[in-house]
Amino acid sequence: MQILSQLKKAGKTIFYSSHIMDVVEKISDRIIIIDKGNVVADGSFEALQKDASQGSLENIFTALTGGTGQQQSTAQQFIEVLNS
């Protein structure tokens, strides 16, 4: 993540694809959410949060892609395992 921060400070564009929403939320100036090949959201985290009023990027992603509560729970467990 330090390398990404350095590249960002140098003004470089970074294309970063991930389903780990807490990381995406922290490092991205612009977030594009794609569902079944279609762009369903495009903007800063703050703009997406305001438009969707869903709180976390994980919640926004789930709401926009039609995810279920079980998918959200599984994703959260996965994130917790990665962070431990």
Backbone bond lengths (Angstrom), bond angles and torsions (degrees), N, CA, C in turn:
res aa  C-N    CA-C-N  psi(-1)  N-CA   C-N-CA  omega(-1)  CA-C   N-CA-C  phi
1 M - - - 1.446 - - 1.529 110.09 -
2 Q 1.316 117.20 -29.61 1.459 120.72 179.09 1.528 110.62 -63.97
3 I 1.332 116.71 -38.57 1.461 120.51 178.51 1.526 110.03 -63.13
4 L 1.327 116.89 -42.67 1.461 120.38 178.47 1.523 111.00 -61.68
5 S 1.311 117.12 -40.69 1.467 121.11 178.60 1.523 111.00 -63.52
6 Q 1.329 116.80 -40.62 1.464 120.68 179.11 1.528 111.13 -65.67
7 L 1.326 116.82 -42.91 1.461 120.50 178.37 1.526 110.88 -64.03
8 K 1.315 116.62 -39.54 1.462 121.16 178.27 1.527 110.32 -62.00
9 K 1.336 116.87 -45.24 1.464 121.26 179.34 1.519 111.48 -62.30
10 A 1.341 116.60 -29.69 1.459 121.62 179.36 1.530 111.67 -81.39
11 G 1.327 117.27 0.43 1.454 121.15 177.52 1.517 114.60 82.47
12 K 1.306 116.97 15.91 1.464 121.39 -179.40 1.524 110.66 -81.61
13 T 1.314 115.19 145.75 1.458 120.97 173.73 1.515 108.22 -86.09
14 I 1.313 115.99 132.96 1.464 121.34 -179.15 1.522 107.49 -123.33
15 F 1.325 116.20 123.53 1.460 120.89 173.94 1.513 106.22 -97.37
16 Y 1.316 116.72 113.15 1.462 122.75 -173.85 1.515 108.28 -124.22
17 S 1.317 116.81 117.57 1.461 121.67 -179.30 1.517 109.02 -107.59
18 S 1.336 116.41 124.20 1.458 119.61 -176.42 1.520 110.68 -159.67
19 H 1.320 115.23 153.76 1.455 121.55 170.87 1.532 110.59 -106.22
20 I 1.310 116.99 7.07 1.465 121.66 178.80 1.530 106.48 -91.53
21 M 1.321 114.07 88.79 1.454 121.11 -167.64 1.522 114.61 -64.39
22 D 1.318 118.72 -32.81 1.465 118.03 -179.05 1.521 110.86 -67.00
23 V 1.330 118.34 -32.20 1.469 121.36 176.14 1.524 109.46 -71.57
24 V 1.320 116.86 -46.71 1.465 121.47 179.07 1.527 109.88 -56.70
25 E 1.316 116.13 -44.53 1.462 122.89 -179.69 1.530 111.18 -57.76
26 K 1.329 116.83 -38.66 1.465 121.41 -174.66 1.524 113.29 -80.23
27 I 1.336 118.24 -34.38 1.462 118.92 -170.01 1.522 114.68 -105.00
28 S 1.325 118.10 -8.12 1.463 119.88 -171.19 1.519 113.43 -99.62
29 D 1.347 114.94 136.02 1.463 121.12 170.61 1.523 109.83 -84.88
30 R 1.326 114.87 -31.51 1.463 121.37 -178.67 1.521 108.13 -135.64
31 I 1.316 116.23 134.56 1.461 121.98 -178.59 1.525 108.04 -123.64
32 I 1.327 115.50 130.95 1.459 121.11 174.82 1.519 106.97 -118.71
33 I 1.326 116.34 125.36 1.465 121.29 177.61 1.522 107.33 -106.00
34 I 1.336 115.08 126.12 1.461 121.94 -178.68 1.522 108.53 -114.51
35 D 1.318 115.85 131.40 1.465 121.70 177.84 1.520 108.53 -127.72
36 K 1.318 116.10 118.87 1.471 122.05 179.15 1.523 111.53 52.80
37 G 1.343 116.42 40.97 1.456 121.86 176.90 1.515 115.63 83.44
38 N 1.315 118.02 0.41 1.463 121.83 -179.60 1.520 110.96 -114.30
39 V 1.336 116.16 137.40 1.461 120.79 175.39 1.528 107.72 -73.12
40 V 1.327 116.23 118.92 1.470 120.68 -179.89 1.528 112.06 -107.15
41 A 1.336 116.98 -11.60 1.467 120.96 176.62 1.520 108.72 -158.36
42 D 1.334 115.72 144.85 1.461 121.19 -179.67 1.522 107.75 -154.18
43 G 1.327 116.50 116.40 1.455 119.95 178.04 1.514 111.39 163.86
44 S 1.309 116.15 -175.41 1.463 120.58 175.79 1.527 108.66 -71.81
45 F 1.318 116.52 162.67 1.462 119.59 177.52 1.522 110.29 -58.04
46 E 1.325 116.33 -42.59 1.462 120.61 -178.81 1.528 111.14 -61.74
47 A 1.340 117.02 -41.47 1.466 120.58 179.41 1.526 110.86 -67.24
48 L 1.332 117.01 -43.01 1.462 120.18 178.63 1.522 110.50 -63.53
49 Q 1.319 115.95 -40.36 1.464 121.57 -179.89 1.529 110.05 -63.43
50 K 1.313 116.37 -42.05 1.468 120.88 179.85 1.530 110.80 -66.89
51 D 1.337 116.71 -45.12 1.468 121.08 -178.18 1.524 112.22 -66.40
52 A 1.329 116.52 -40.74 1.465 120.22 -174.38 1.520 112.69 -92.58
53 S 1.314 117.27 -19.64 1.469 123.65 -175.53 1.528 112.00 43.55
54 Q 1.333 115.20 47.47 1.464 121.04 -177.48 1.529 113.17 -112.45
55 G 1.323 118.77 -1.95 1.464 120.05 178.85 1.509 112.53 89.33
56 S 1.317 116.54 -109.77 1.463 121.39 -175.28 1.522 111.04 -75.68
57 L 1.326 115.88 160.60 1.456 120.74 176.80 1.524 110.51 -62.81
58 E 1.311 117.05 -34.35 1.467 120.88 176.60 1.533 110.19 -59.51
59 N 1.324 117.31 -43.93 1.469 121.26 178.65 1.527 111.58 -66.89
60 I 1.331 116.34 -40.20 1.463 120.78 178.18 1.523 109.75 -62.53
61 F 1.329 116.54 -47.77 1.464 122.11 179.16 1.527 110.72 -57.33
62 T 1.315 116.23 -47.73 1.466 121.04 -178.81 1.526 111.08 -62.21
63 A 1.324 116.98 -43.69 1.467 120.42 -179.56 1.528 111.74 -64.85
64 L 1.327 116.85 -40.77 1.462 120.52 -176.01 1.521 113.60 -77.70
65 T 1.319 116.87 -25.10 1.464 119.69 -176.96 1.521 112.39 -103.08
66 G 1.324 116.76 5.75 1.455 120.35 176.59 1.514 113.89 73.81
67 G 1.327 116.35 22.57 1.461 120.22 179.15 1.514 111.72 -67.40
68 T 1.301 115.91 156.67 1.461 121.08 179.00 1.516 109.88 -97.81
69 G 1.293 116.04 170.31 1.459 121.26 176.02 1.514 111.72 -59.76
70 Q 1.330 117.20 -36.00 1.464 120.62 179.02 1.522 110.67 -64.50
71 Q 1.332 117.72 -41.67 1.460 120.49 177.57 1.519 110.39 -62.51
72 Q 1.313 116.30 -40.99 1.454 120.36 179.37 1.521 110.40 -64.38
73 S 1.304 117.17 -43.08 1.458 121.71 178.80 1.523 110.98 -62.65
74 T 1.319 116.84 -44.42 1.463 121.18 178.71 1.520 110.57 -63.30
75 A 1.326 116.68 -42.76 1.460 120.44 178.86 1.523 110.90 -63.02
76 Q 1.326 117.30 -42.10 1.461 120.73 179.52 1.522 110.99 -64.17
77 Q 1.322 117.20 -40.78 1.464 120.68 177.23 1.522 110.38 -62.62
78 F 1.316 116.77 -40.00 1.459 121.65 178.64 1.527 110.56 -62.30
79 I 1.316 116.56 -44.76 1.463 121.20 178.67 1.524 110.51 -61.71
80 E 1.323 116.72 -42.97 1.465 120.63 179.76 1.525 111.34 -62.93
81 V 1.326 117.23 -39.01 1.469 120.66 177.37 1.525 109.86 -64.86
82 L 1.320 117.19 -43.01 1.463 120.43 179.53 1.526 112.05 -63.95
83 N 1.310 116.31 -35.32 1.462 120.42 -178.16 1.524 113.58 -81.56
84 S 1.335 118.12 -10.65 1.469 119.68 -178.01 1.511 111.99 -91.13
